[in-house]
Amino acid sequence: MLRQVCCSGFHPFRQRLLPWLQSTAFSRSHRVQPSAIRHVRSWSNIPFITVPLSRTHGKSFAHRSELKHAKRIVVKLGSAVVTRGDECGLALGRLASIVEQVSVLQNQGREMMLVTSGAVAFGKQRLRHEILLSQSVRQALHSGQNQLKEMAIPVLEARACAAAGQSGLMALYEAMFTQYSICAAQILVTNLDFHDEQKRRNLNGTLHELLRMNIVPIVNTNDAVVPPAEPNSDLQGVISVKDNDSLAARLAVEMKTDLLIVLSDVEGLFDSPPGSDDAKLIDIFYPGDQQSVTFGTKSRVGMGGMEAKVKAALWALQGGTSVVIANGTHPKVSGHVITDIVEGKKVGTFFSEVKPAGPTVEQQGEMARSGGRMLATLEPEQRAEIIHHLADLLTDQREEILLANKKDLEEAEGRLAAPLLKRLSLSTSKLNSLAIGLRQIAASSQDSVGRVLRRTRIAKNLELEQVTVPIGVLLVIFESRPDCLPQVAALAIASGNGLLLKGGKEATHSNRILHLLAQEALSIHGVKEAIQLVNTREEVEDLCRLDKMIDLIIPRGSSQLVRDIQKAAKGIPVMGHSEGICHMYVDSEASVDKVTRLVRDSKCEYPAACNALETLLIHRDLLRTPLFDQIIDMLRVEQVKIHAGPKFASYLTFSPSEVKSLRTEYGDLELCIEVVDSVQEAIDHIHKYGSSHTDVIVTENEKTAEFFLQHVDSACVFWNASTRFSDGYRFGLGAEVGISTSRIHARGPVGLEGLLTTKWLLRGQDHVVSDFSEHGSLKYLHENLPVPQRNTN
C-alpha cells in the first residue's frame, strides 16, 4: 500500500519522502525545534527573493505587480489539487511541490497559511485498504483471482473517511515541511466557530501566535463532525463556511491577509465553461463582471464549484484581501505557480477592484489583429498615403515631439548612462531623417503585399500562385529609442501587419505623442486600431506568453533584453540578435589611409549602437609599424579604452588591461585589440567569439577580401567599409525593425521584406485528386508560368 501511495506523485521530493513513509505510521507527529526554524535549505530550485514586505492592510492590491509586497498569504488547496485522479489517495508529488513553494515564501519572511482539502480522500484510501485486508483470506483464495479484483467495496461515508484521514494528512504535511526546517500546526474549524464571538477570538489569537512563532497553520473544516451546508445561509455581509473556498475567504478576511491564492484544477476564471470552443481565460476579474460569465459544473471532487470560488473571492476582495484563482494541478506550472503569483506574473485570474482606464493588452491584441487585417486589404496607394502623412506629421509636429522628449530626458537625467541618454534624445535632424526614411518605405511598399512570387500550372485549368502576405501581429519591444516607434509603425503599415508596441518607461512621453501621430495617420483610411501602444503594467515576460495573439516578437534594445525575451517567449518566434559583437580585421595589405578612418567611424561615431566595432583584429606583421601607431594614436585621441587580447598582450612589455572575455559587447568607448597570423585565423576568431552580426575586412588584396566575404558566416560581411553601414536606412530599406542574426526567414537589417510571409492560392474548376490517379483522366503538368514584373518605380 505504501508503494502505491508513493508512486502516485510526480515530484522528485517523493524519493526523499519514501524512507519516512516506509518506516513511520502516517499518524505519527514530527515537530521541529523553534531554533531550527530560521535555517533555510539550500537545495530548493525556487529562487530566494528578498522584497520589502511592510504593508498596512486595508485595501486590496490594484495590480499584479504589487503582489510581491504581500506579507500575509493564505493558500487554499482544492480537493482536485490534493487528491489523485482516482479520487482515492493523495497526489504526493504535487503536494511536495506546493510545500516547497510555501516554505520558500515562509523563509523570505512572509506569513503563510494553508487551507487544505484531502482528509476525505486520504481516509477513503485507508479505509478501502482496511476493508480489503479484513476479508477472509480463505474466501479470497476460494473465489479466485478474477473475482477478487471485482469484489465490491461498500460506499464509504464521508465523515468516517475524514476521521480516518485527518491525522495521516497532517502527519504527511509535517514530514514535508520538516525538510525545510519549518514547523506546521493543525487547526480544525466549523462554521459555528466563526459565529461564536469567543471562539472567533480564540481562533484569531491562536493563528496570530502561530504566525509570530514562524509556524505555518494548516486549516481545514472538521469534516468528521461538520453538518451539511445549508443553502442561502450567509448572514448579511458575512460569508458562511460551507466549504474550503468560503473557509479560506473567511479566514483571509479575519486575519487581514494581503493575498488569497485559490488553487483548483482549472487555469482560472473563463468567460464561458472551460473546454468550450470560445472559452477565454479572464486575466483580471472585477466586481460586477459575474453577470457576463457562464459557470460550468464543479470539479470532479470537492464541494464547491467555480461559482462558489468567485463568490468567496469577491467577498474576500471586499474585505481588503487580493485574490488569485489558478491551476494547481498542471505538471508544467504547478511546480512554481504559487511563487509566480507572488512575483506578479500573469498566472490565473486576478481579482481587482481597480479597472484600468484603457483596454487590456488582450483587447489591444485583438484590436491589432482586426485592424491589421483591414490594413492588409487596403490598396498599396492607400497604405503609402498613410506613411506619407505620418512623415509629414513628424516634421509638422516637431515642437510638440521635442517638448515631450525633453520631459523624458529631464526625468532620466542621473538615472541613465550617457550612451542610453543619447539613444533617448530626439532632435530636429533626427526627425528630418526619420521623415526621409518613412517616404522611402512608402515608395517601396507599392507592391509588397500580394506580390506574386511563383506561378505553376498544375494541370489544365488548375493554376497555383504563391503570393506575399503579412505575418499577422507583431510585438516590438524597444528600450530608450523613441525614434524606433515611427520606423516600426511605417514598416508595419507598409507590410499590412497589426502592431503591438511596448516601449521603455524612460521614453513614456515621447512614445505617447509618436503613437498618437501614428494613429492619426492611420485614421485617414479608418484603420486607427492597427497599431497599439501597451501602456499597462504588463511585464515583458507576460507579453511573451500571448501566443494566441502575437505571431512574431522583435526586441530592440540591450543584449540582456533580447536574451530575456528569447528565454521568456513561449511558442512565439523571436527575430533579433542577443549581441552585436562586431569585428574588423586589418590585413597585412591594408591601406594606411583607409584604416584609421574606418576604425574611427566604426567605433567612435556611435559606440552604443549594436553595429559599432567591439573587437579589432590586426595582422601580426603590422605590429610596431607606422600604421599600427596611427591606429593607437587615433584611439587615444578619441579617448577609447583599449583591452588587450591574450596574444596582443604577450607582445607588449607594458600592456593595457587584459580583456576579461573576447566575447564582449562594450556599447561604449572601449575596444578589444587582438593579434592574428592570417586571414584564416581572423575568420576562426570571428566564428568562435563573434555574434554573427557584422564583420569587416580592410585590405587592398581583392583575393583575400573575397575569401573573407565568402567564408565569414555573419549576417553582414563588408570589405573596406565601416560596420556602421549595417542599418536598414543605409541599405536603402527606408528603416528596419531590427537586425536579425538568425538563419531562418530574415537575416541582417530587417526591412519591409522581412515582415512578409507567403500563402498559396489554387484556382481550379471542379478538380479532385482522384482524377490524377493511375487510372484517372488527368495528368500533372507542373509548368512554370511567367510572374508579373515587379514595379521598381
N, C-alpha and C positions, 0 to 999 in steps of 0.2 A: 504493500500500500504506500509505503514511504517513497518507493522508487517511482510509482505512478504520479504522485504529487510533485516530486521534484522535476520530473521531465515535462511538466505542463507549461513551464515558463519559457521565455526566450532571451533572458538577460544573463550575461556571464556570471552575475553575482550568485546565481543558484549553485554554482560549483563550490563557492566558499560556504554556502549555507548547508550543503549536503551532509557534512560530518555532524553538524548540530542536529539536523533532522533525524539522523540515524541513531544518535546517542541520547536524545532528550525527548521526553514526553512534551507534547505541544502545550500542556497546561503549566509547565514549569516557568517560573518568573526569573528574569535576568535583569539585574539592576546595575547601573554604573555609578561609581562614586562621584560626588559633585566635583572633586578636584580634577577628574578626568574630562569634564565637560568641555573645557576650553581647548583641549587638544584637537587638532584638525588633521584628518587623514590626508596623505599626500597622493593617494592613487586615484582620486576622483578625476574623471575625464571632463568634468564641467569646470569652466574657468572660474577662479576665485576673483570676485569683483568687489572692490570697496567703494561704496557710494554714501553720500550723506543721507541719513535716514530720519533726521528730525523733521517732524511734521505735526501740525496741530489738526486734530480730527474735527470735522465739521461739514465740509463739502467734499464730494467725490472728485476724483481727478477728471479733468476735462479732456485730456489727450492721452493716448497710449504712451507717449514718450515720458510722461510723468510717473508711470508705474514703477520705474526704478527707484523712486523715493519712498515706496511703500515700506513701512516699518512692521506693521502687524498684518499677517496674512492668514486667511483660512483657506484650506484646500479641501474641497468636497470630492470624494471618490464615489462615483456611482456604482451600482451593482454590476453593470456591464463592464466597468473598468477593473473591478477587483476579482470578478469570477471568470472561470474558464468558459470556453464556448459551449461546453456541455452542461453548463449551469450547475455543475456539481464539483466543488473544489475551487481553489484559488489560482489565479494566474501569477505564479511566484516571480517569474522574470519581470513582468510588468510592475508588480508591487516593489520589487527590489530597485528598479529604476526610479520609481516615484520617491521612495525613501531616500535614495542617493541625492536627488534634486532638493528635497526638503531639507536634508542635512546640510547641504552646501549653503543654502539660503540661511539656515539657522546659524551656521558658523560665520556668516557675514555680519551677524549682529541683529538679524531680524527675529521677530517673534512669530513662530509658525504654529498653527493648529490644524489638525486633521479631523474632518468629519467623514467617517468611513462606513461603507456597507460591507457585506461579506460574511457576517456571522451566520446567516441562514444557509448560504451556500456551503460554507465550511462545515457547519453542523450536519447538513444533508449528506455530505461526503462521509463523515464519521459514522453517522447512524446507518447509512446503507451498508457500510463495511461491517458494522456490528451485526446487522440483520443477517448478512450472508454468512458470517462466521458462526452465528448461533444456530444455524440449521444443522440438522444431523448429518455428520459425515457419511454415515451408512446410507442415509436416504439419498444423499448426493451421488454416492457411488452407484447405488441401485438404479437411480433414474437415468444414468448415462450422461456423458459429457454434453451432448447436444441439448438435452433437456435442462441441464444445469445453466447453460447460457441463457435459456429462455425463462428461467424462474421469475415469477412476478414479484416485484418489490412493492409493498403497500405504499400508498400515498402518505408522505410524511408531513405532519402538522408543522407549520412554520414556526410557532413559538417553541416547540420542542427542539427543532433544528437550531434556533437561535440560542437556546440554553446550552446545547451541546457544543456549539461552535464559538461562543463568545470568548471563552478562556483561551482556546487554541489560537484564535485570531490575534488576540492581544500578545500572547507569547511569541507569535511569529513576528509581529511588529517590533517587539522589544529586542529580539535577536538581530533583526536587520539594523535597527538604529544603533545597537551596540557596536557594530562595525565602524561607526563614525563617531564613537565616544559621545553619544547623545542618549540621554535618558528619556523615556516616554512614560506617560501615565494615562490610565484609562478612566473615562467618565461616561457613565450610562445615565441617560435622561429620558423623561417622558414629557408629554405636553403639559401635564399637571405641574411639573417643576417650574414652568415659566409663568403659570397663573398664580402660584402661591408666592407672595411677596418675600417671605422669609427664605424659601427655597431658592428664589432668584438671587437674593443677596448672598446666600451661601455658595451657590454655583459661581457667581461673579467673583467672590473672594477667593475661591479655590483656584479658578483659572488664572487670576492675576498673580497669585502666589506661585503657581507652577511656572508661569512665564518669567517671573522675577528670578527663579532659580534655574533658568535656561533649560527647562523641561518642555518637551513637546506634548501637549494634551491631545489625546486621541478620543474623540467624542462619537458616540453612537446612540441611536434610540434603543431603549431596553426592549427589544422585540420579544423577549420571553414573557413580558407581562403587559405590554402596551395594548390598549384596546383598539379595535378597528377605527380608522379615521372616519369622522362624521362629515358628511358633505356640508359645505357652506357654514362651517363652524368658526370662521375667522371673526374675531372681535373687531370693532371699528378701529382702524389704524394699527391693528396688531395682527400678525400672521400666525395662524395656528400651526403647530408642529404635527403635520400629517405624515411626513416622510423626511428623508435626509436632505432634500432640497430646501424645504421650509425650515428644517432644523439649522442648516448651515446659514441661511439668511438671518434667522432669529439670533443665532449665536454671533454672527458678524456684527449686527447692529448693537446687541447687548454689550459686546466687548469693544465697541468703537473701532472696528477693524478698518484698515485702509483698503484692503483688496480681498475679494472673494473670488476664488478660481473654482469653477464647477466643471469637473471632468466627466464626460459621458462617452458614448460610442459614436457620436456624430461630430463633424467638424465645427459645428456651431449652429447658429440660427439661420434658416433658409427662408426665402420669400415664398416658397411652396415646398411640399413634402420632399425631403431628400431622396434622390434617386429618380425623380421625375425629370423629363427632358429639359424643362425650362428652369429648374431649380438653381438659384444663385445664392452663394453664401453672403450673408449680410455682415459686412465688416464692422459697422457701428450701428447700434440699435438705440433709438431714442424713445422716451416715454410718449405714448400716443401712437407709435408705429404699429402696435399689435393688431390694429384694425385691418391692416393691409397684409397680414400674414395668415397663411393657412397652416394649421398644425396637423402633423401626421399622427400615427399611432405611437404609443410609448415604446421604450426599448424592450428587448427580449426578456429582461429581468428587471426587478425593482418595482416600486410602487408608483413612481412619478413618470410623467412624460415631458416632452419639451414645453408644453403649455404650463405645467407646474414649475418648471425651471425658470421660464420667463417671468411668471408671477412672483416667484421668490426673488429673482434678480432685481426686478423693478422695486419690490418692497425694500430690499437692501439698499438699492441706489437712492431711494427716497430718504433712507436713514443715514446717508452720508458715506456709504461704502461702495467703492468701484467694483464692478463685476465683469468677469470674462468667462464665457462658456466655450469650451474647446474639447477636442477629441483626445482622450487619454488611452486609447486602445490601438491606434495605428502604430505598427512597429517601427516605421521610419521617423516618426516625430515624437512618440511618447517618451523617448529617452531624454528629451530636452524641452518638452512642451511647457513645463512649469517655469523653468529658468528663462525660456524665450519670452513668455508672457511678462515676467517681471522685468526683463530687459527692454520691454516696449516693442517687441517685434509683432508683426501683424499675424497673429495666430487666433483662430476662433472669432467669436463675436464679442466686441467690447461694448458695454453699456455706458452711455454718456448722457448727461443732461444738457450738454452744450452742443447745439447744432452749428456746424461751420457756416460761414456767410456764403460761400460759393459751393460749387459742385464737388463731390468726392472725386478722387483720382480714378475710380472705376467709371464714374459717369463721364469724366473727361476722356477716358479711353474710348468709350462708346461714341462720344461726340466726334472724336478724331477719326474713328473708323468710318462713320457715316459721312462726315464731311470730306474725308479723303476720297471716298467712292464718288461723291458728287464732283469733286475736283478733277478726278480722272476722266469724267465724262465730258468735261468742257473741251471746246475746240483749242488747239495749240495756241492760236492767236489770243484767246481769252486768258489762258494761263500766262502768256508772255505779257499781256497788258497788266495783269496783277503785279508781276515782278517789276515792270517799269514804274508802276505807280508807287510801289514800295521804295524803289531807288529815289524817286522824286521826293518822297516824304522824308528820307534820311537827310536830304540837303535843305528842304523847306523848313523842317522842324529841328534844325541844327541846334538852336539856342536851348530849346526845351530838353533835348537829349543831353547836351553838355552840362546843363544845370543839374539834371538827375545824376549824372556821372560824378559831378563834383561832390554831391552828398555822399555817394558811396566811397569816394576817395577820402573824404574827411573822417568818415566813420571807421575806415580801415587803417588810417594813419596810426602807426605804432603797433598794429596787430599783424600786419602782413609784411613779409620780407620785400626788399626793393624790387627783385625780379617780378614778384606777383603784383606789386603795385603798378609796375609798368604794363603788365598784361591787362590790368583792370582799367587803366586810363584810356579814355577816348579823346580824340582831337578832331579839329576840322579836316586835317589832311586824311585821317583815318576814315572819316565819314565819306569824304570825297572818293577815296579808293574803294570803299565798300559799294558806293553807288555805281562806280565804273564796273566793278566785278559783277554786280547784280544785272546790269544791262548786257554783259557778256553771256550770263546764264540765260537771260530771256532770248537772246539771239540764237543760242544753241539748242533751245528747247522746242523748236518748231516741229520736229518730227521725232521726238524722244519716245513718247508713249504711243503704242500702236504701230511701231515701225516693223515692217515685215523683214525677218532675218532669213527665212528659208521657205521655199515653196516646193512641194512634191506632188506629182500626180500618182496617187496610189493605184488607181485603176480608172477606167473610163467614167467620167462624171463624178469622180471621188478625189477631191483635192485637199491637201493638208498644208496649213501655214503655221509657222512659228513666229509669234509677234511679241514685242516688248510690252510689259505691264508693270505697274507699281508693285513694290514689295508688300505694302499694306500700311501698317502703323509703325513709325519709327520712334524710339525713345532715345533722345540725345541728352546726355548728362555732361555738363561742362562746368568748369571752375574758372572764376576770375575774369574770363574774357567775354564781355558783353557783345563785342563785335561778332562773336560766333553766332549769335541769335539770328540776325538778318541773313547771314550767309546760309545757314542751315535752312531757314524758312524758305528762302528763294529756291534752294535745291529741292526741297520737299514739294513746293508748288510746281516747279518745272516737271518733276517726275510723277506728280499726281498722288503722292503719299500723304496720309494723315501723319501728324507730328505731335508728340508729347515732349515738352522741353522742361528740364529740371536744371536750373542754374544755381550757382553758389550763392549763399546768403550775402556774401560780401558785395555782390552786384545787384542787389534787390531792386533799387530804384532805377538803375539803367535797364535791367531786363524788363521791368514792368512797362516802361514807356515804349521800348522797342517792340514788345509783344503787342501792345495796343496799336502801334503803327502797322504791324503785320496784319492784324485783324481788320484794320481799316481798309487796307489794300484788298484783302480777300472779300470784303463786303461788296465791292463793286459788281461781283458776279454771284453773290449770295452764298458763299462758302466760308463764312467767317469762322465757323467752329472747327475747321480742318486742322488748325494749329492751336494747341492748348499749352499754357504755361502752368506747371504744377506749383502752386503756392502753399499747399497744405504742409503739415509737418511729416510728410511721408519720408521715411528713411529710404536711402538708395537701395538697401537690401530688400525692402518690401516691394519697391517698384520692380525689381528684377524678378519677382515671383509672379508677375501678372502675365503668365504665358498665354492666357486665353485672349489677351487684348493687344499684346505687343509682338511684332514679328521680327524686329531687329533692334539691338541696343548698340548705340555708338557713343562711347565715352570720349570726352575731350578734356584732358587735364593731366594731372601728375601721373607718373608711372604707378604710384601707390593706388590712386583712384582706379586706374584701369585694371590693376590686379585684383582689387577688391570686387569690382563689378564682374570680372571674369569668374571669380570664385563664387559670387552670390547668384549669378544668373542660373535659373533652373529651367532648362528646356528652351531657352531663347538664345539664338546665336548672337555673339558679340563681335563687332567689327572694330578693330583698332590695334594698337600696339601698346605693350606694357612699358617699354623703354625705348628711348631714342639714343642709343649709343652709336654715334656716327664716327666713322674713321676716315682719315686722309692719309694715303701712302705717298710719300715723296720719294720718287725713284731716283736712282743714281744719275739718270739723264734728264732730270727736271730742269726747267728754265729758272735761272736766278730771278729774273724779273717777275715771273708769274707766282712763285711760291709764296712770298710774303703777302702779296695781295689776296691770294686765295685763303691762306691761313687766317689772316686778319678778318676777312669778311665772314668766313665760316664760324669763327669762334667769337668775335667781338661785336658783330653787327647787332645780334640779339641773342645773348647767351642763354636766356631762359627758354628759347624755342626748342621743340623736340628735334628739329633738323639742324641744331647747332653742333659744331665739331666738339667731340669729347676726347678722342684719342688720336694723336699724331704719330704715325709710323714713319721712321726715317731710315733710309738705306744706310748701312754701316759705312760705306765709302764716303758719305757726306759729313761724318763726324770730323770736327776740327778743320772745317773748310769755311771760307767766307760766307757761303750760302747758309750753313748752319748757324754761324754767328749772327747773321742778319735776322734769322728767324727768332733766335733767343732775344736779341735786342728789341725787336718789334714787340714781342710778348711782354717784355719788361716795361716798355713804354706804355702799353695798354693795361698794365697792372694785372696781368694774368698770372695766377698762382700755378706753378708747374709741379706736377707729381711725376717722379721718375719711375719708369718700369724697371723690373729686375735687371734686364740686360743693359739698359741705359745707365743705371746706377753703377754697374760694375766697371764702366769705362771712366767714371769720374772720381777724382780724389775727394772733392767736396761736392756732393750731390744734393739736389733738392730733396724734400721729404719723399721717401719711397712710397709708391702707391699702395694702398691697403688692398685694393682689388682692381684688376684690369677690366672688370665689368662694372663700371660706374658711370651713371649719368649725373653730371655735376649740376647742370642747369644754372651755372654762374660762371664768373671769370676764373675758371680753373680748368686745367688741361693736363692730361696724361701724355707723356712722351716715351715711346719705346723704340728700340733699335731692332731692325730685321736684316737678314743677309740677302734676301732676294724677293722678287715679286710673289713667288710661290709661298714663301714664309709669311708674307704680308696677308695673302689670301687665307692661309691656315689660321693666322691670328684672328682675322675678322670673323671667320666661321666659328671659332672657339669662344671669343669674348664679345662679339657684336650682337646686335638685336635685329638684324635683317632689315634695318630701316634705310639708311642712306650711306653709301661708302664711295670714296673718290680716289682716283689715281692722278698724280701730277707727273707727267713725263713728256718728252718730245719724241720718244720712240713709239711709233704707231703700232708696231707688232706687239710690244709689251702692253700697250694700252688696250688693244683688242683682246689679248689674253686675259687681262684683268676684267674687262667688261663681260666677257663670256663666262668666266669661272666664278666670279663672286655671286653668291646666291642671296641677294638682297632685293628689296622692293624697288630701290632706286640705285643705280650704279652710274657714276659720272667720270668723265675724262676732262681734266683741266677746267673744272667748273666748281663753284662753291657749293657746299652741302645745302646752303640756304635756298637753292633753287627747287628743292623738294617741297613743292607747295602747289595747291590746286590753281590759285590765281596765276602764278608764274608759269604754270604748264598750259595756261590758256583755257582752263576748265571753268573760269569765272570765279569759282570758290571751291571749297572742299568741306566735306563733313568730318574729315579726319584722314589720317594716313594709316593704311592697313598693312600689317606685316604678315597676315595670314596668307595661305596659299589657295584658298577657296574663294570663288566668286569675284572678289575685287582685291587689288594689291597696289600699294603705293598711295598717292593722293587720290582720294575717292571723291569724284565729282558726280555729275548727273548720271553717267552710265552705270556707276556702281550702286545706284539706288533703284535699279530696274531689274526685274526678273522676266521670265517668259511664260507664255501659255500656248497651247496648241489648239488650232481651230480646224475642224474637219467638216467639209461640206460635201454631202452626198445626196443620192436620190434613191432611197429605199434599199441601201446596201446592207447586206448581212454577211457575217463571216462564213457561214456555211456555203455561200456561193463560190468561195475561194478554196474549198476542199479539193481533195484529189479528183473527185468525180464532179466537181462543180462546174458552173458555166462561165466563171470569170477567172482571169489570171492577174496577179500583181504586176504592175508596170514599174513603179518606183522611179519615175522620170523626174529629174531636176528641172524646175521651171524657173524662168528669169524672175529676179527680185526687183521690185520698183526701186529706181535710183533714189538715193538719199539726197535731200535738199541741203546743200552745203552753204547756202547764202547766209 
